[in-house]
Amino acid sequence: MVTETMIVIALRQKNWEAAAEMAHELAGKKPESEIAKIAPTIEKAEKSPDAAWLLSIFSEIKWREMNEVEI
């Protein structure tokens, strides 16, 4: 089972191929998710510096959101 966390980790590692495959799988199960909406961009990241840059920003934001600790 693929999770958003797995995809965000792949994006942070700039592992575009693995992230695209997992995003495609998750999009089939959860078409309303954020990952499903950015899946086409992930597929273009390897050949598009702009897409890669935007995904790097997205993954950093998502990573911080996932790791927020309420005090």
C-alpha positions as a Markdown table, in Angstrom:
| # | Residue | x | y | z |
|---|---|---|---|---|
| 1 | Met | 0.0 | 0.0 | 0.0 |
| 2 | Val | 1.3 | 3.4 | -1.0 |
| 3 | Thr | 1.0 | 6.4 | 1.3 |
| 4 | Glu | 1.4 | 10.1 | 0.9 |
| 5 | Thr | 4.4 | 10.0 | 3.2 |
| 6 | Met | 6.1 | 7.5 | 0.9 |
| 7 | Ile | 5.5 | 9.8 | -2.1 |
| 8 | Val | 6.7 | 12.9 | -0.2 |
| 9 | Ile | 9.9 | 11.0 | 0.8 |
| 10 | Ala | 10.5 | 10.1 | -2.8 |
| 11 | Leu | 10.0 | 13.7 | -3.9 |
| 12 | Arg | 12.4 | 14.9 | -1.2 |
| 13 | Gln | 15.0 | 12.5 | -2.6 |
| 14 | Lys | 14.2 | 13.7 | -6.1 |
| 15 | Asn | 13.4 | 10.1 | -7.0 |
| 16 | Trp | 11.0 | 11.2 | -9.7 |
| 17 | Glu | 10.3 | 7.8 | -11.3 |
| 18 | Ala | 9.4 | 6.1 | -8.0 |
| 19 | Ala | 7.3 | 9.1 | -6.9 |
| 20 | Ala | 5.4 | 9.2 | -10.3 |
| 21 | Glu | 4.6 | 5.4 | -10.0 |
| 22 | Met | 3.4 | 5.7 | -6.5 |
| 23 | Ala | 1.4 | 8.9 | -7.2 |
| 24 | His | -0.3 | 7.2 | -10.1 |
| 25 | Glu | -1.2 | 4.3 | -7.8 |
| 26 | Leu | -2.5 | 6.5 | -5.1 |
| 27 | Ala | -4.4 | 8.7 | -7.5 |
| 28 | Gly | -6.4 | 5.6 | -8.6 |
| 29 | Lys | -7.4 | 5.0 | -5.0 |
| 30 | Lys | -7.8 | 8.6 | -3.9 |
| 31 | Pro | -8.6 | 10.8 | -6.9 |
| 32 | Glu | -9.4 | 13.8 | -4.6 |
| 33 | Ser | -6.1 | 13.8 | -2.9 |
| 34 | Glu | -3.4 | 16.5 | -3.3 |
| 35 | Ile | -1.0 | 13.9 | -4.7 |
| 36 | Ala | -3.5 | 12.9 | -7.4 |
| 37 | Lys | -3.7 | 16.5 | -8.4 |
| 38 | Ile | 0.0 | 16.9 | -8.8 |
| 39 | Ala | 0.7 | 13.4 | -10.3 |
| 40 | Pro | 1.0 | 14.9 | -13.9 |
| 41 | Thr | 3.6 | 17.3 | -12.7 |
| 42 | Ile | 5.6 | 14.5 | -11.0 |
| 43 | Glu | 5.7 | 12.6 | -14.3 |
| 44 | Lys | 7.3 | 15.7 | -16.0 |
| 45 | Ala | 9.8 | 16.5 | -13.2 |
| 46 | Glu | 12.7 | 14.5 | -14.6 |
| 47 | Lys | 12.7 | 16.5 | -17.9 |
| 48 | Ser | 11.4 | 19.8 | -16.5 |
| 49 | Pro | 13.6 | 21.8 | -14.1 |
| 50 | Asp | 10.6 | 24.1 | -13.3 |
| 51 | Ala | 8.4 | 21.1 | -12.4 |
| 52 | Ala | 11.2 | 19.6 | -10.3 |
| 53 | Trp | 11.7 | 22.9 | -8.5 |
| 54 | Leu | 8.0 | 23.3 | -7.7 |
| 55 | Leu | 7.8 | 19.7 | -6.5 |
| 56 | Ser | 10.8 | 20.2 | -4.2 |
| 57 | Ile | 9.0 | 23.2 | -2.6 |
| 58 | Phe | 5.7 | 21.2 | -2.4 |
| 59 | Ser | 7.5 | 18.2 | -0.7 |
| 60 | Glu | 9.2 | 20.5 | 1.8 |
| 61 | Ile | 5.9 | 22.1 | 2.8 |
| 62 | Lys | 4.2 | 18.7 | 3.1 |
| 63 | Trp | 7.0 | 17.3 | 5.1 |
| 64 | Arg | 6.8 | 20.1 | 7.6 |
| 65 | Glu | 3.0 | 19.8 | 7.8 |
| 66 | Met | 3.4 | 16.0 | 8.5 |
| 67 | Asn | 6.0 | 16.6 | 11.2 |
| 68 | Glu | 4.3 | 19.5 | 13.0 |
| 69 | Val | 4.1 | 18.8 | 16.7 |
| 70 | Glu | 1.5 | 20.7 | 18.7 |
| 71 | Ile | 2.8 | 22.1 | 21.9 |
